[in-house]
């Protein structure tokens, strides 16, 4: 897999991430997202590194939307 294919694959994986959800009270349909902070922090760092590399290698602006607001 070359860099461009890998970059597209990483972007697809990251943008498709959704937190796991469990229903705490089914009668009122309240839910709480269960997200491992360390896992999300690692993904955020990976994504930032990916954007810097993409910008440097492709000479294009990186995506302006941040993955996570931690």
HELIX and SHEET records of a PDB file:
HELIX    1   1 UNK A    3  UNK A   15  1                                  13    
HELIX    2   2 UNK A   37  UNK A   58  1                                  22    
SHEET    1   A 2 UNK A  20  UNK A  25  0                                        
SHEET    2   A 2 UNK A  30  UNK A  34 -1                                        
END                                                                             
